[in-house]
């Protein structure tokens, strides 16, 4: 039986497309739409787990990732 995990996906516009990043594993992908970038990132993560050995997963996996917004006064 497969185990299910949740990872963070950060997606931002870059030019005419979108770049997606999983900070827990430092894996990135891209797509022409937000949905495509998200799906491509999920596929890249799945491929990583299919090919990486346990030591590579332990080396790359960050278990604490915090995403927050900051308000900064400028000027």
C-alpha positions, 0 to 999 in steps of 0.5 A: 500500500502506498503512503501519502505525504503532503508537500508545499508547492510554491507557484509564481509567474515567470514570463509567460508561464509559471514556476513551481517549487517544493521547498521541502525537497528543493525540487522545481518544475514549470508549466504554461498554467498554474494547474500545469505547473502544479501537476508537473511539480507533483510528477517531479516529486513522484519521480524523485521518490521512485528513483532516489535511494533512502539516503538521498531522501534523508539528505534532501528532505526538510521537515520544517518549512514555514511560509509567511507574509511579511509587511515591510515599510519602504521609503 
